[in-house]
Amino acid sequence: MLCVQVALPVSGHKDLLSIATVATSGDAVMGGMVATAFERVGESGSTVVVEGQALGDEIEFTDGYTVDRGFASPYFVKDQERQICEQVMGNKSEKL
């Protein structure tokens, strides 16, 4: 059996725009937004599409890691009264 590789690497904004436009059923404006988001987050980034009640479309970027609901583990909470997580790195601590 002959196996042919047909996948090509994405080589820039033009390729991203073409793929995103096809993925959004030919909507060039939405394809442009999706392409911009993927270009910004890079190969190892993550994107999430959320339906909202607003009349317009928007892109929101978050650097780092976020937990949408609650805490990933109750053991992260160090201050039970205020429900605050603290990340300890060396000699300094950072509130999350």
C-alpha positions as CSV (number, residue, x, y, z in Angstrom):
1,M,0.0,0.0,0.0
2,L,1.4,3.4,-1.0
3,C,1.1,6.1,1.6
4,V,1.4,9.7,0.4
5,Q,2.0,12.6,2.8
6,V,-0.1,15.6,1.7
7,A,0.1,17.8,4.7
8,L,2.1,21.0,4.3
9,P,3.6,23.2,7.1
10,V,1.9,26.6,7.7
11,S,4.4,29.2,6.6
12,G,2.9,32.5,7.6
13,H,-0.1,34.8,8.1
14,K,-1.4,34.1,4.6
15,D,-1.6,30.4,5.2
16,L,-3.2,30.9,8.6
17,L,-5.8,33.2,7.1
18,S,-6.7,30.8,4.4
19,I,-7.1,27.9,6.8
20,A,-9.1,30.0,9.3
21,T,-11.4,31.4,6.6
22,V,-12.2,27.9,5.5
23,A,-12.8,26.8,9.1
24,T,-15.2,29.7,9.7
25,S,-17.3,28.7,6.6
26,G,-15.8,31.4,4.4
27,D,-16.2,34.3,6.7
28,A,-13.1,36.4,6.0
29,V,-13.5,38.8,8.9
30,M,-13.9,36.0,11.5
31,G,-11.1,34.0,9.7
32,G,-8.8,37.1,10.2
33,M,-9.6,37.2,13.9
34,V,-8.9,33.4,14.3
35,A,-5.6,33.7,12.3
36,T,-4.5,36.7,14.4
37,A,-5.2,34.7,17.6
38,F,-3.3,31.7,16.4
39,E,-0.4,33.8,15.2
40,R,-0.2,35.5,18.7
41,V,-0.3,32.3,20.8
42,G,2.1,30.4,18.6
43,E,2.5,26.7,18.1
44,S,2.3,25.7,21.7
45,G,-0.5,28.1,22.7
46,S,-4.1,27.4,23.4
47,T,-7.2,29.0,22.0
48,V,-10.8,28.9,23.2
49,V,-13.9,30.2,21.3
50,V,-16.7,31.3,23.6
51,E,-20.1,32.4,22.5
52,G,-21.2,35.6,24.1
53,Q,-24.1,38.0,24.3
54,A,-22.2,41.0,22.8
55,L,-23.0,42.4,19.4
56,G,-19.4,42.5,18.2
57,D,-16.5,40.0,18.1
58,E,-13.4,40.4,20.2
59,I,-10.2,38.7,21.0
60,E,-8.9,38.5,24.6
61,F,-5.4,37.3,25.4
62,T,-4.3,35.9,28.8
63,D,-0.6,35.4,29.6
64,G,0.1,32.4,31.8
65,Y,-2.4,29.8,33.1
66,T,-5.9,30.5,34.3
67,V,-8.3,28.3,36.1
68,D,-11.9,29.1,35.0
69,R,-13.8,27.8,37.9
70,G,-12.6,27.2,41.4
71,F,-9.2,25.9,42.2
72,A,-7.6,22.9,40.5
73,S,-7.0,21.4,43.9
74,P,-8.1,22.6,47.4
75,Y,-4.6,22.0,48.5
76,F,-3.5,25.1,46.6
77,V,-5.5,27.3,49.0
78,K,-3.2,28.5,51.8
79,D,-5.5,31.1,53.3
80,Q,-8.8,29.4,53.9
81,E,-10.5,32.5,55.2
82,R,-9.8,34.6,52.1
83,Q,-9.6,31.7,49.6
84,I,-6.2,32.8,48.2
85,C,-3.6,30.7,46.5
86,E,0.1,31.6,46.8
87,Q,2.8,30.5,44.5
88,V,6.1,30.2,46.4
89,M,9.2,30.6,44.3
90,G,12.5,30.7,46.1
91,N,12.4,33.4,48.8
92,K,9.4,35.3,47.4
93,S,5.8,34.5,47.2
94,E,3.3,35.7,44.6
95,K,-0.5,35.9,45.1
96,L,-2.5,34.2,42.3
